[in-house]
């Protein structure tokens, strides 16, 4: 029962807001809503960054469905370190690249839609000898692979 | 002159997209000749679209190399399809480029 004009109007507004939430839920996709979050890129400790990004989720280590190639064991120049990541999990949504000993460990995060294969290459800067950590998010689970790179000349200034 | 170069190559039914972007990617810790800090200037987000549909979005920090290079592998993709790559940096500059798969 709608008693007054005011009630009627407020009902109308809440109904409108409700349907808007449903519509945005349907349209929601991680790719279009991928925001650049300052905090995740400015934390300076590796452990802190991991805790902030994954909020205590379990990281499954050394899965052989993640391949890292092109990454040298010894990098002459830390300013350009090539890396190629490929992975064969189903439903991959995100790939993270972190460099443990960089001033800010998180280098890049890729949001991947089902229209592309989980195969990306990039070039990183590395301040010094460090582990490079790849984390793949697939079907709500997180997989981590670590590879050590020795750097002769650092590429992060200072 | 666009800052973005795109090359595509058909590989066994898939399309390899390679891109090279001209950008200083300063992380804010390097110093110039006068020993002054060069302010941070780096790309924050990059998008790849296939026929106007976003397929990859990438967030990055200044720890990606100067003049960043990326490659991706698109499933399918036909001759004549459009690949659009755009970026935005921390100073608000943007650029975008279309490329037809050939």
gemmi code that builds the backbone of each chain (N, CA, C; Angstrom):
import gemmi

chains = {
    "A": [
        ("UNK", (0.835, -1.200, 0.000), (0.000, 0.000, 0.000), (0.872, 1.253, 0.000)),
        ("UNK", (0.613, 2.112, -0.906), (1.336, 3.376, -0.905), (0.418, 4.455, -0.397)),
        ("UNK", (0.832, 5.068, 0.743), (-0.073, 5.991, 1.417), (0.003, 7.395, 0.833)),
        ("UNK", (1.175, 7.859, 0.625), (1.298, 9.258, 0.221), (2.168, 9.399, -1.022)),
        ("UNK", (2.167, 10.597, -1.511), (2.971, 10.904, -2.671), (4.451, 10.735, -2.331)),
        ("UNK", (4.824, 11.147, -1.084), (6.216, 11.066, -0.676), (6.677, 9.608, -0.623)),
        ("UNK", (5.831, 8.739, -0.057), (6.171, 7.323, 0.010), (6.361, 6.743, -1.388)),
        ("UNK", (5.422, 7.143, -2.229), (5.467, 6.633, -3.601), (6.788, 7.005, -4.273)),
        ("UNK", (7.183, 8.258, -4.095), (8.412, 8.741, -4.722), (9.637, 8.031, -4.146)),
        ("UNK", (9.662, 7.856, -2.822), (10.844, 7.237, -2.229), (10.943, 5.768, -2.650)),
        ("UNK", (9.769, 5.112, -2.786), (9.789, 3.735, -3.284), (10.353, 3.679, -4.692)),
        ("UNK", (9.935, 4.637, -5.479), (10.369, 4.685, -6.870), (11.888, 4.829, -6.956)),
        ("UNK", (12.413, 5.706, -6.086), (13.857, 5.953, -6.111), (14.628, 4.702, -5.689)),
        ("UNK", (14.165, 4.048, -4.628), (14.906, 2.867, -4.169), (14.834, 1.755, -5.206)),
        ("UNK", (13.692, 1.645, -5.884), (13.568, 0.634, -6.936), (14.564, 0.921, -8.062)),
        ("UNK", (14.658, 2.211, -8.397), (15.594, 2.620, -9.448), (17.021, 2.292, -9.064)),
        ("UNK", (17.390, 2.593, -7.825), (18.755, 2.333, -7.369), (19.039, 0.839, -7.392)),
        ("UNK", (18.013, 0.053, -7.003), (18.171, -1.394, -6.953), (18.434, -1.959, -8.351)),
        ("UNK", (17.646, -1.530, -9.313), (17.836, -2.082, -10.655), (19.170, -1.641, -11.248)),
        ("UNK", (19.613, -0.461, -10.835), (20.912, 0.030, -11.307), (22.036, -0.868, -10.782)),
        ("UNK", (21.925, -1.280, -9.505), (22.952, -2.167, -8.936), (22.978, -3.486, -9.687)),
        ("UNK", (21.788, -4.013, -10.020), (21.747, -5.281, -10.742), (22.423, -5.136, -12.095)),
        ("UNK", (22.080, -4.045, -12.790), (22.639, -3.833, -14.123), (24.146, -3.716, -14.060)),
        ("UNK", (24.658, -2.971, -13.060), (26.102, -2.806, -12.988), (26.758, -4.135, -12.635)),
        ("UNK", (26.047, -4.985, -11.875), (26.567, -6.322, -11.556), (26.755, -7.147, -12.812)),
        ("UNK", (25.798, -7.041, -13.731), (25.893, -7.824, -14.961), (27.031, -7.310, -15.837)),
        ("UNK", (27.140, -5.983, -15.895), (28.159, -5.405, -16.763), (29.551, -5.480, -16.161)),
        ("UNK", (29.637, -5.815, -14.880), (30.920, -5.771, -14.215), (31.898, -6.758, -14.835)),
        ("UNK", (33.044, -6.264, -15.184), (34.090, -7.181, -15.613), (35.395, -6.627, -15.050)),
        ("UNK", (36.276, -7.512, -14.593), (37.498, -7.021, -13.951), (38.338, -6.151, -14.872)),
        ("UNK", (38.217, -6.348, -16.180), (39.070, -5.589, -17.083), (38.659, -4.141, -17.168)),
        ("UNK", (37.351, -3.895, -17.338), (36.921, -2.505, -17.481), (37.012, -1.771, -16.147)),
        ("UNK", (37.047, -2.496, -15.049), (37.120, -1.833, -13.755), (38.509, -1.901, -13.141)),
        ("UNK", (39.495, -2.253, -13.951), (40.858, -2.327, -13.437), (41.359, -0.920, -13.157)),
        ("UNK", (41.543, -0.615, -11.913), (42.027, 0.727, -11.545), (43.495, 0.645, -11.173)),
        ("UNK", (44.187, 1.756, -11.387), (45.581, 1.839, -10.949), (45.565, 2.259, -9.497)),
        ("UNK", (45.901, 1.322, -8.604), (45.841, 1.634, -7.185), (47.213, 2.050, -6.696)),
        ("UNK", (47.286, 3.272, -6.224), (48.565, 3.833, -5.820), (49.216, 2.978, -4.739)),
        ("UNK", (48.425, 2.534, -3.797), (49.009, 1.855, -2.644), (49.769, 0.596, -3.041)),
        ("UNK", (49.189, -0.199, -3.948), (49.861, -1.454, -4.276), (51.180, -1.219, -5.002)),
        ("UNK", (51.303, -0.065, -5.658), (52.543, 0.205, -6.383), (53.556, 1.002, -5.562)),
        ("UNK", (53.166, 1.479, -4.379), (54.119, 2.286, -3.619), (54.584, 1.620, -2.333)),
        ("UNK", (54.045, 0.461, -1.986), (54.559, -0.240, -0.811), (56.001, -0.646, -1.090)),
        ("UNK", (56.841, -0.570, -0.050), (58.262, -0.780, -0.336), (58.794, -2.125, 0.141)),
        ("UNK", (58.009, -2.881, 0.865), (58.474, -4.200, 1.291), (57.716, -5.281, 0.534)),
        ("UNK", (58.443, -6.315, 0.148), (57.827, -7.394, -0.602), (56.696, -8.063, 0.190)),
        ("UNK", (56.984, -8.388, 1.456), (55.971, -9.079, 2.273), (54.708, -8.236, 2.443)),
        ("UNK", (54.937, -6.938, 2.640), (53.806, -6.013, 2.783), (52.948, -5.995, 1.516)),
        ("UNK", (53.640, -5.931, 0.367), (52.933, -5.882, -0.910), (52.103, -7.137, -1.104)),
        ("UNK", (52.713, -8.284, -0.807), (51.992, -9.549, -0.949), (50.775, -9.561, -0.017)),
        ("UNK", (50.972, -9.124, 1.213), (49.868, -9.132, 2.179), (48.757, -8.198, 1.716)),
        ("UNK", (49.138, -7.042, 1.145), (48.137, -6.079, 0.699), (47.377, -6.587, -0.527)),
        ("UNK", (48.111, -7.197, -1.464), (47.482, -7.627, -2.710), (46.607, -8.857, -2.524)),
        ("UNK", (47.079, -9.802, -1.730), (46.388, -11.094, -1.691), (45.646, -11.337, -0.384)),
        ("UNK", (45.759, -10.408, 0.549), (44.965, -10.436, 1.787), (44.931, -11.821, 2.429)),
        ("UNK", (46.097, -12.429, 2.569), (46.174, -13.705, 3.277), (45.757, -14.920, 2.474)),
        ("UNK", (45.436, -14.762, 1.190), (45.112, -15.925, 0.355), (46.342, -16.822, 0.255)),
        ("UNK", (46.090, -18.124, 0.112), (47.215, -19.051, 0.016), (47.823, -18.956, -1.381)),
        ("UNK", (49.147, -18.852, -1.431), (49.843, -18.839, -2.717), (50.446, -20.223, -2.928)),
        ("UNK", (50.058, -20.872, -4.005), (50.558, -22.218, -4.269), (51.874, -22.085, -5.029)),
        ("UNK", (52.931, -22.651, -4.452), (54.262, -22.390, -4.991), (54.662, -23.342, -6.097)),
        ("UNK", (55.459, -22.810, -7.004), (56.177, -23.597, -8.008), (55.328, -24.541, -8.825)),
        ("UNK", (54.240, -24.056, -9.325), (53.400, -24.909, -10.153), (54.010, -24.996, -11.540)),
        ("UNK", (54.036, -26.207, -12.112), (54.701, -26.318, -13.419), (53.821, -25.854, -14.576)),
        ("UNK", (52.627, -25.341, -14.268), (51.811, -24.779, -15.343), (52.150, -23.314, -15.604)),
        ("UNK", (53.128, -22.786, -14.882), (53.613, -21.433, -15.177), (55.009, -21.559, -15.760)),
        ("UNK", (55.190, -21.015, -16.935), (56.531, -21.030, -17.522), (57.072, -19.604, -17.611)),
        ("UNK", (58.309, -19.472, -17.181), (58.983, -18.181, -17.323), (60.112, -18.389, -18.319)),
        ("UNK", (60.120, -17.604, -19.372), (61.222, -17.730, -20.313), (61.782, -16.344, -20.615)),
        ("UNK", (62.831, -16.325, -21.379), (63.548, -15.104, -21.761), (64.248, -14.427, -20.594)),
        ("UNK", (63.856, -14.757, -19.357), (64.449, -14.099, -18.205), (65.875, -14.625, -18.026)),
        ("UNK", (66.881, -13.731, -18.077), (68.252, -14.237, -17.969), (68.599, -14.619, -16.527)),
        ("UNK", (69.578, -15.518, -16.369), (70.036, -15.843, -15.017), (70.937, -14.727, -14.502)),
        ("UNK", (71.725, -14.176, -15.442), (72.569, -13.037, -15.100), (72.209, -11.902, -16.055)),
        ("UNK", (71.753, -10.793, -15.490), (71.405, -9.653, -16.340), (72.554, -8.656, -16.295)),
        ("UNK", (73.107, -8.357, -17.465), (74.211, -7.403, -17.543), (73.731, -6.026, -17.109)),
        ("UNK", (72.542, -5.672, -17.583), (72.033, -4.328, -17.371), (70.652, -4.425, -16.729)),
        ("UNK", (70.562, -3.937, -15.496), (69.301, -4.034, -14.768), (68.203, -3.136, -15.320)),
        ("UNK", (68.553, -2.237, -16.257), (67.538, -1.318, -16.784), (66.604, -2.002, -17.766)),
        ("UNK", (67.066, -3.072, -18.391), (66.234, -3.791, -19.358), (66.388, -5.297, -19.117)),
        ("UNK", (65.433, -5.866, -18.421), (65.462, -7.303, -18.170), (64.211, -7.906, -18.820)),
        ("UNK", (64.390, -8.637, -19.914), (63.209, -9.176, -20.588), (62.605, -10.353, -19.820)),
        ("UNK", (61.307, -10.506, -19.931), (60.639, -11.647, -19.300), (59.448, -12.042, -20.152)),
        ("UNK", (59.217, -13.341, -20.240), (58.022, -13.840, -20.921), (57.362, -14.849, -19.999)),
        ("UNK", (56.066, -14.687, -19.827), (55.329, -15.569, -18.938), (54.256, -16.263, -19.749)),
        ("UNK", (54.179, -17.572, -19.615), (53.028, -18.237, -20.213), (52.488, -19.239, -19.209)),
        ("UNK", (51.208, -19.490, -19.299), (50.580, -20.340, -18.311), (49.416, -21.095, -18.934)),
        ("UNK", (49.155, -22.301, -18.428), (48.121, -23.135, -19.038), (46.948, -23.412, -18.131)),
        ("UNK", (46.778, -22.613, -17.103), (45.604, -22.802, -16.259), (44.340, -22.406, -17.016)),
        ("UNK", (43.207, -22.940, -16.566), (41.932, -22.474, -17.089), (41.541, -21.222, -16.310)),
        ("UNK", (40.769, -20.374, -16.979), (40.190, -19.190, -16.328), (41.227, -18.312, -15.641)),
        ("UNK", (42.263, -17.955, -16.364), (43.244, -17.033, -15.807), (42.680, -15.624, -15.888)),
        ("UNK", (42.727, -14.912, -14.773), (42.215, -13.548, -14.797), (43.307, -12.509, -14.603)),
        ("UNK", (44.352, -12.879, -13.880), (45.381, -11.874, -13.601), (46.771, -12.476, -13.561)),
        ("UNK", (47.738, -11.678, -13.980), (49.140, -12.062, -13.834), (49.865, -10.889, -13.179)),
        ("UNK", (50.610, -11.176, -12.137), (51.375, -10.143, -11.442), (52.858, -10.383, -11.668)),
        ("UNK", (53.607, -9.303, -11.830), (55.064, -9.399, -11.864), (55.608, -8.583, -10.698)),
        ("UNK", (56.401, -9.230, -9.857), (57.011, -8.525, -8.737), (58.515, -8.769, -8.740)),
        ("UNK", (59.260, -7.756, -8.335), (60.700, -7.890, -8.166), (60.975, -7.629, -6.688)),
        ("UNK", (61.441, -8.678, -5.993), (61.489, -8.639, -4.540), (62.292, -7.464, -3.979)),
        ("UNK", (63.484, -7.221, -4.541), (64.360, -6.227, -3.914), (64.274, -4.852, -4.563)),
        ("UNK", (63.322, -4.609, -5.441), (63.154, -3.265, -6.001), (62.585, -2.342, -4.926)),
        ("UNK", (62.832, -1.024, -5.050), (62.284, -0.096, -4.053), (60.766, -0.249, -3.892)),
        ("UNK", (60.063, -0.497, -5.006), (58.643, -0.837, -4.929), (58.484, -2.161, -5.662)),
        ("UNK", (58.202, -3.224, -4.939), (58.273, -4.562, -5.566), (57.298, -4.805, -6.723)),
        ("UNK", (56.087, -4.264, -6.659), (55.126, -4.580, -7.724), (55.490, -3.829, -9.003)),
        ("UNK", (55.721, -4.577, -10.075), (56.088, -3.963, -11.344), (54.887, -3.773, -12.238)),
        ("UNK", (54.119, -4.853, -12.399), (53.001, -4.775, -13.322), (51.945, -5.799, -12.940)),
        ("UNK", (50.705, -5.479, -13.275), (49.642, -6.465, -13.150), (48.833, -6.455, -14.442)),
        ("UNK", (48.592, -7.636, -14.977), (47.854, -7.768, -16.225), (46.485, -8.363, -15.917)),
        ("UNK", (45.442, -7.714, -16.409), (44.084, -8.267, -16.308), (43.795, -8.898, -17.655)),
        ("UNK", (43.474, -10.190, -17.638), (43.394, -10.915, -18.888), (41.978, -11.407, -19.121)),
        ("UNK", (41.448, -11.170, -20.310), (40.107, -11.652, -20.628), (40.232, -12.998, -21.330)),
        ("UNK", (39.136, -13.741, -21.423), (39.221, -15.056, -22.085), (39.563, -14.954, -23.572)),
        ("UNK", (39.578, -13.743, -24.136), (39.867, -13.594, -25.561), (41.352, -13.663, -25.878)),
        ("UNK", (42.183, -13.685, -24.862), (43.620, -13.781, -25.115), (44.217, -14.961, -24.360)),
        ("UNK", (45.341, -15.447, -24.880), (46.069, -16.502, -24.179), (46.901, -15.872, -23.069)),
        ("UNK", (47.104, -16.653, -22.026), (47.917, -16.138, -20.927), (49.377, -16.228, -21.323)),
        ("UNK", (49.767, -15.314, -22.177), (51.129, -15.289, -22.663), (51.512, -13.830, -22.830)),
        ("UNK", (52.325, -13.321, -21.939), (52.703, -11.916, -22.034), (54.212, -11.764, -21.892)),
        ("UNK", (54.747, -10.766, -22.558), (56.155, -10.422, -22.384), (56.250, -8.974, -21.983)),
        ("UNK", (57.309, -8.655, -21.277), (57.549, -7.279, -20.885), (59.038, -7.113, -20.629)),
        ("UNK", (59.431, -5.904, -20.313), (60.821, -5.636, -19.930), (60.811, -4.922, -18.604)),
        ("UNK", (61.606, -5.392, -17.677), (61.594, -4.847, -16.323), (62.871, -4.096, -16.015)),
        ("UNK", (62.779, -3.248, -14.980), (63.981, -2.660, -14.401), (64.244, -3.392, -13.099)),
        ("UNK", (65.501, -3.669, -12.826), (65.849, -4.315, -11.560), (66.975, -3.545, -10.888)),
        ("UNK", (66.767, -3.189, -9.622), (67.751, -2.383, -8.904), (68.995, -3.198, -8.568)),
        ("UNK", (68.793, -4.450, -8.170), (69.932, -5.299, -7.812), (69.512, -6.756, -7.934)),
        ("UNK", (70.480, -7.640, -7.671), (70.210, -9.075, -7.702), (69.010, -9.388, -6.816)),
        ("UNK", (68.043, -10.105, -7.386), (66.802, -10.304, -6.646), (66.001, -11.463, -7.250)),
        ("UNK", (65.010, -11.877, -6.500), (64.060, -12.841, -7.049), (63.008, -12.099, -7.857)),
        ("UNK", (62.625, -12.686, -8.996), (61.484, -12.182, -9.753), (60.332, -13.137, -9.466)),
        ("UNK", (59.208, -12.580, -9.077), (58.092, -13.420, -8.650), (56.912, -13.213, -9.587)),
        ("UNK", (56.393, -14.310, -10.102), (55.221, -14.259, -10.952), (54.073, -14.884, -10.173)),
        ("UNK", (52.961, -14.193, -10.116), (51.788, -14.771, -9.465), (50.640, -14.772, -10.470)),
        ("UNK", (50.060, -15.936, -10.654), (48.960, -16.085, -11.613), (47.694, -16.370, -10.827)),
        ("UNK", (46.642, -15.608, -11.138), (45.355, -15.873, -10.506), (44.486, -16.603, -11.510)),
        ("UNK", (44.067, -17.816, -11.159), (43.236, -18.596, -12.064), (42.119, -19.222, -11.258)),
        ("UNK", (40.892, -18.965, -11.669), (39.721, -19.546, -11.021), (39.728, -19.292, -9.506)),
        ("UNK", (40.126, -18.115, -9.102), (40.107, -17.757, -7.689), (41.268, -18.280, -6.872)),
        ("UNK", (42.201, -19.022, -7.521), (43.368, -19.522, -6.787), (44.611, -18.780, -7.261)),
        ("UNK", (45.623, -18.772, -6.408), (46.839, -18.023, -6.731), (48.036, -18.960, -6.809)),
        ("UNK", (48.799, -18.839, -7.869), (49.958, -19.685, -8.059), (51.186, -18.800, -8.187)),
        ("UNK", (52.282, -19.222, -7.572), (53.468, -18.366, -7.553), (54.662, -19.121, -8.113)),
        ("UNK", (55.451, -18.433, -8.869), (56.712, -18.995, -9.336), (57.809, -17.958, -9.137)),
        ("UNK", (58.967, -18.424, -8.667), (60.048, -17.515, -8.309), (61.285, -17.876, -9.105)),
        ("UNK", (61.965, -16.879, -9.620), (63.222, -17.119, -10.326), (64.216, -16.040, -9.929)),
        ("UNK", (65.455, -16.468, -9.677), (66.453, -15.504, -9.239), (67.209, -14.936, -10.431)),
        ("UNK", (67.436, -13.635, -10.408), (68.209, -12.987, -11.469), (69.349, -12.211, -10.819)),
        ("UNK", (70.560, -12.488, -11.325), (71.725, -11.751, -10.827), (71.904, -10.513, -11.677)),
        ("UNK", (72.018, -9.368, -11.049), (72.126, -8.118, -11.802), (73.515, -7.527, -11.608)),
        ("UNK", (74.207, -7.231, -12.732), (75.547, -6.651, -12.640), (75.476, -5.148, -12.404)),
        ("UNK", (74.670, -4.438, -13.195), (74.521, -2.986, -13.009), (73.043, -2.706, -12.785)),
        ("UNK", (72.714, -2.088, -11.659), (71.314, -1.839, -11.315), (70.682, -0.824, -12.240)),
        ("UNK", (69.389, -0.895, -12.379), (68.700, -0.024, -13.332), (67.600, 0.786, -12.703)),
        ("UNK", (67.681, 1.034, -11.392), (66.599, 1.777, -10.774), (67.078, 3.095, -10.203)),
        ("UNK", (68.231, 3.568, -10.621), (68.716, 4.864, -10.180), (69.120, 4.876, -8.717)),
        ("UNK", (69.294, 6.059, -8.162), (69.601, 6.166, -6.740), (70.977, 6.798, -6.528)),
    ],
    "B": [
        ("UNK", (53.359, 12.417, -34.601), (53.943, 11.058, -34.570), (53.457, 10.334, -33.309)),
        ("UNK", (52.839, 9.224, -33.510), (52.296, 8.501, -32.361), (53.409, 7.853, -31.546)),
        ("UNK", (53.177, 7.748, -30.264), (54.188, 7.135, -29.402), (54.088, 5.611, -29.427)),
        ("UNK", (53.063, 5.087, -30.095), (52.811, 3.648, -30.025), (53.115, 2.992, -31.366)),
        ("UNK", (53.854, 1.913, -31.319), (54.061, 1.112, -32.528), (53.430, -0.238, -32.290)),
        ("UNK", (52.678, -0.717, -33.260), (52.018, -2.017, -33.107), (52.388, -2.889, -34.293)),
        ("UNK", (52.735, -4.119, -34.029), (52.952, -5.111, -35.082), (52.116, -6.336, -34.744)),
        ("UNK", (51.464, -6.897, -35.751), (50.738, -8.126, -35.479), (51.196, -9.203, -36.449)),
        ("UNK", (51.052, -10.429, -36.004), (51.498, -11.552, -36.813), (50.543, -12.709, -36.542)),
        ("UNK", (50.052, -13.334, -37.615), (49.142, -14.472, -37.418), (49.970, -15.716, -37.145)),
        ("UNK", (49.636, -16.403, -36.054), (50.393, -17.588, -35.662), (49.420, -18.734, -35.390)),
        ("UNK", (49.345, -19.692, -36.250), (48.494, -20.882, -36.081), (47.092, -20.538, -35.555)),
        ("UNK", (46.436, -19.636, -36.245), (45.061, -19.300, -35.855), (44.963, -18.241, -34.779)),
        ("UNK", (46.087, -17.909, -34.152), (46.083, -16.850, -33.152), (46.831, -15.632, -33.703)),
        ("UNK", (46.735, -14.538, -32.987), (47.411, -13.334, -33.447), (48.349, -12.820, -32.366)),
        ("UNK", (49.592, -12.706, -32.727), (50.550, -12.137, -31.791), (50.537, -10.621, -31.949)),
        ("UNK", (50.385, -9.930, -30.834), (50.392, -8.464, -30.857), (51.647, -8.009, -30.144)),
        ("UNK", (52.480, -7.266, -30.852), (53.680, -6.723, -30.216), (53.564, -5.216, -30.219)),
        ("UNK", (53.960, -4.602, -29.128), (53.866, -3.146, -29.081), (55.082, -2.534, -28.417)),
        ("UNK", (55.477, -1.400, -28.947), (56.605, -0.658, -28.400), (56.119, 0.774, -28.218)),
        ("UNK", (56.282, 1.290, -27.012), (55.779, 2.629, -26.700), (56.956, 3.521, -26.339)),
        ("UNK", (56.982, 4.706, -26.923), (58.043, 5.647, -26.580), (57.632, 6.400, -25.330)),
        ("UNK", (58.321, 6.175, -24.250), (57.978, 6.842, -22.996), (59.183, 6.789, -22.064)),
        ("UNK", (59.465, 7.900, -21.336), (60.680, 7.884, -20.493), (60.613, 6.910, -19.312)),
        ("UNK", (59.426, 6.627, -18.793), (59.255, 5.720, -17.654), (60.192, 6.083, -16.497)),
        ("UNK", (60.158, 7.334, -16.099), (60.971, 7.764, -14.954), (60.285, 7.337, -13.664)),
        ("UNK", (61.055, 6.703, -12.770), (60.419, 6.224, -11.542), (60.516, 7.232, -10.392)),
        ("UNK", (61.178, 8.367, -10.630), (61.255, 9.382, -9.590), (62.476, 9.257, -8.698)),
        ("UNK", (63.367, 8.313, -9.007), (64.563, 8.151, -8.167), (65.856, 8.466, -8.913)),
        ("UNK", (65.749, 8.701, -10.224), (66.956, 9.018, -10.988), (67.289, 10.501, -10.838)),
        ("UNK", (68.593, 10.795, -10.992), (69.026, 12.193, -10.880), (69.566, 12.669, -12.220)),
        ("UNK", (69.405, 13.973, -12.461), (69.944, 14.542, -13.699), (71.383, 15.020, -13.470)),
        ("UNK", (71.968, 15.732, -14.463), (73.376, 16.137, -14.359), (73.610, 17.063, -13.166)),
        ("UNK", (72.604, 17.890, -12.829), (72.753, 18.812, -11.699), (72.435, 18.137, -10.368)),
        ("UNK", (72.366, 16.801, -10.379), (72.111, 16.044, -9.160), (70.723, 16.317, -8.567)),
        ("UNK", (69.814, 16.742, -9.438), (68.435, 16.961, -8.976), (67.615, 15.741, -9.337)),
        ("UNK", (66.640, 15.430, -8.495), (65.784, 14.277, -8.788), (64.899, 14.587, -9.994)),
        ("UNK", (64.823, 13.637, -10.899), (63.904, 13.770, -12.028), (62.540, 13.286, -11.535)),
        ("UNK", (61.505, 14.132, -11.671), (60.203, 13.694, -11.138), (59.668, 12.447, -11.856)),
        ("UNK", (58.869, 11.694, -11.129), (58.316, 10.457, -11.694), (57.458, 10.780, -12.913)),
        ("UNK", (57.622, 10.020, -13.940), (56.835, 10.166, -15.158), (56.775, 8.802, -15.813)),
        ("UNK", (55.724, 8.090, -15.535), (55.646, 6.741, -16.098), (54.212, 6.379, -16.453)),
        ("UNK", (54.067, 5.444, -17.342), (52.741, 4.976, -17.743), (52.117, 4.231, -16.567)),
        ("UNK", (50.838, 4.466, -16.343), (50.153, 3.755, -15.267), (49.274, 2.643, -15.810)),
        ("UNK", (48.576, 2.918, -16.900), (47.671, 1.901, -17.413), (47.776, 1.789, -18.915)),
        ("UNK", (47.601, 0.583, -19.390), (47.658, 0.313, -20.820), (46.505, -0.639, -21.147)),
        ("UNK", (45.822, -0.365, -22.266), (44.720, -1.235, -22.665), (44.934, -1.740, -24.074)),
        ("UNK", (44.528, -2.964, -24.291), (44.526, -3.513, -25.636), (43.082, -3.858, -25.963)),
        ("UNK", (42.606, -3.338, -27.096), (41.240, -3.650, -27.514), (41.265, -4.389, -28.838)),
        ("UNK", (40.373, -5.348, -28.962), (40.196, -6.071, -30.214), (38.796, -5.759, -30.709)),
        ("UNK", (38.675, -5.095, -31.845), (37.388, -4.614, -32.342), (36.589, -3.897, -31.261)),
        ("UNK", (37.247, -2.969, -30.579), (36.649, -2.116, -29.538), (36.261, -2.876, -28.269)),
        ("UNK", (36.661, -4.126, -28.143), (36.399, -4.896, -26.926), (37.703, -5.000, -26.155)),
        ("UNK", (37.668, -4.586, -24.905), (38.888, -4.621, -24.112), (39.301, -6.067, -23.847)),
        ("UNK", (40.505, -6.434, -24.206), (40.941, -7.811, -23.958), (42.041, -7.891, -22.910)),
        ("UNK", (42.828, -6.816, -22.784), (43.871, -6.812, -21.762), (43.939, -5.420, -21.171)),
        ("UNK", (44.124, -5.383, -19.873), (44.371, -4.124, -19.206), (45.588, -4.354, -18.338)),
        ("UNK", (46.505, -3.415, -18.363), (47.737, -3.621, -17.617), (48.025, -2.404, -16.760)),
        ("UNK", (48.253, -2.636, -15.475), (48.682, -1.568, -14.576), (50.170, -1.718, -14.369)),
        ("UNK", (50.890, -0.611, -14.397), (52.335, -0.770, -14.216), (52.925, 0.365, -13.403)),
        ("UNK", (54.145, 0.130, -12.936), (54.864, 1.108, -12.141), (56.054, 1.611, -12.944)),
        ("UNK", (56.837, 2.492, -12.335), (58.030, 3.001, -13.010), (59.122, 1.967, -13.131)),
        ("UNK", (58.872, 0.759, -12.629), (59.894, -0.279, -12.738), (59.718, -1.119, -13.995)),
        ("UNK", (58.965, -0.609, -14.944), (58.953, -1.178, -16.282), (59.963, -0.343, -17.080)),
        ("UNK", (60.718, -1.011, -17.942), (61.820, -0.332, -18.634), (61.367, 0.868, -19.448)),
        ("UNK", (62.308, 1.769, -19.675), (62.103, 2.908, -20.563), (61.703, 2.408, -21.947)),
        ("UNK", (60.830, 3.115, -22.625), (60.274, 2.682, -23.905), (59.745, 1.241, -23.827)),
        ("UNK", (58.683, 1.055, -23.066), (58.227, -0.304, -22.765), (57.798, -1.112, -23.988)),
        ("UNK", (58.114, -2.388, -23.909), (57.756, -3.348, -24.942), (56.877, -4.402, -24.301)),
        ("UNK", (55.799, -4.774, -24.992), (54.958, -5.862, -24.510), (54.581, -6.740, -25.681)),
        ("UNK", (54.401, -8.030, -25.422), (53.664, -8.782, -26.426), (52.619, -9.673, -25.812)),
        ("UNK", (51.537, -9.858, -26.569), (50.369, -10.600, -26.111), (49.953, -11.552, -27.220)),
        ("UNK", (49.154, -12.545, -26.861), (48.673, -13.483, -27.868), (47.149, -13.512, -27.841)),
        ("UNK", (46.560, -13.012, -28.924), (45.103, -12.952, -29.026), (44.604, -14.265, -29.626)),
        ("UNK", (43.560, -14.838, -29.036), (42.992, -16.059, -29.595), (42.165, -15.671, -30.816)),
        ("UNK", (42.420, -16.311, -31.933), (41.718, -15.963, -33.162), (42.231, -14.642, -33.703)),
        ("UNK", (41.317, -13.829, -34.179), (41.720, -12.550, -34.786), (41.832, -12.759, -36.284)),
        ("UNK", (41.208, -11.877, -37.044), (41.176, -12.045, -38.496), (41.802, -10.868, -39.199)),
        ("UNK", (42.158, -11.080, -40.441), (42.681, -9.986, -41.242), (41.620, -8.898, -41.323)),
        ("UNK", (42.000, -7.655, -41.086), (41.049, -6.550, -41.126), (40.494, -6.180, -39.765)),
        ("UNK", (40.696, -7.009, -38.742), (40.245, -6.647, -37.395), (41.074, -5.480, -36.866)),
        ("UNK", (40.464, -4.709, -35.980), (41.177, -3.565, -35.419), (41.747, -3.904, -34.052)),
        ("UNK", (42.993, -3.559, -33.858), (43.613, -3.646, -32.537), (43.875, -2.208, -32.107)),
        ("UNK", (43.403, -1.846, -30.942), (43.639, -0.504, -30.434), (44.448, -0.612, -29.150)),
        ("UNK", (45.493, 0.163, -29.064), (46.275, 0.190, -27.830), (46.290, 1.625, -27.324)),
        ("UNK", (45.978, 1.805, -26.045), (46.001, 3.139, -25.463), (46.694, 3.100, -24.114)),
        ("UNK", (47.243, 4.225, -23.723), (47.871, 4.313, -22.405), (47.589, 5.652, -21.762)),
        ("UNK", (47.753, 5.679, -20.429), (47.668, 6.936, -19.674), (48.819, 6.941, -18.681)),
        ("UNK", (49.467, 8.105, -18.494), (50.576, 8.130, -17.532), (50.210, 8.928, -16.288)),
        ("UNK", (51.149, 9.008, -15.342), (50.819, 9.628, -14.049), (50.645, 11.140, -14.156)),
        ("UNK", (51.025, 11.741, -15.282), (50.792, 13.182, -15.457), (49.512, 13.435, -16.249)),
        ("UNK", (48.800, 12.391, -16.572), (47.531, 12.540, -17.270), (47.643, 12.540, -18.783)),
        ("UNK", (48.859, 12.403, -19.330), (48.995, 12.311, -20.788), (48.442, 10.976, -21.263)),
        ("UNK", (47.859, 10.984, -22.449), (47.379, 9.722, -23.005), (47.733, 9.653, -24.476)),
        ("UNK", (47.682, 8.459, -24.997), (47.836, 8.267, -26.428), (47.118, 6.971, -26.801)),
        ("UNK", (46.762, 6.871, -28.064), (46.013, 5.709, -28.503), (46.304, 5.487, -29.977)),
        ("UNK", (46.325, 4.248, -30.399), (46.569, 3.980, -31.804), (45.786, 2.756, -32.272)),
        ("UNK", (45.256, 2.861, -33.486), (44.550, 1.731, -34.103), (45.486, 1.021, -35.062)),
        ("UNK", (45.273, -0.268, -35.191), (46.092, -1.045, -36.112), (45.204, -2.110, -36.741)),
        ("UNK", (45.319, -2.290, -38.050), (44.538, -3.342, -38.706), (45.406, -4.589, -38.830)),
        ("UNK", (44.846, -5.724, -38.442), (45.593, -6.983, -38.570), (45.787, -7.269, -40.053)),
        ("UNK", (47.031, -7.522, -40.435), (47.285, -7.739, -41.858), (47.910, -9.104, -42.125)),
    ],
}
model = gemmi.Model(1)
for chain_id, residues in chains.items():
    chain = gemmi.Chain(chain_id)
    for i, (resn, *xyz) in enumerate(residues, 1):
        res = gemmi.Residue()
        res.name, res.seqid = resn, gemmi.SeqId(i, " ")
        for name, pos in zip(("N", "CA", "C"), xyz):
            atom = gemmi.Atom()
            atom.name, atom.element = name, gemmi.Element(name[0])
            atom.pos, atom.b_iso = gemmi.Position(*pos), 0.0
            res.add_atom(atom)
        chain.add_residue(res)
    model.add_chain(chain)
structure = gemmi.Structure()
structure.add_model(model)
structure.setup_entities()
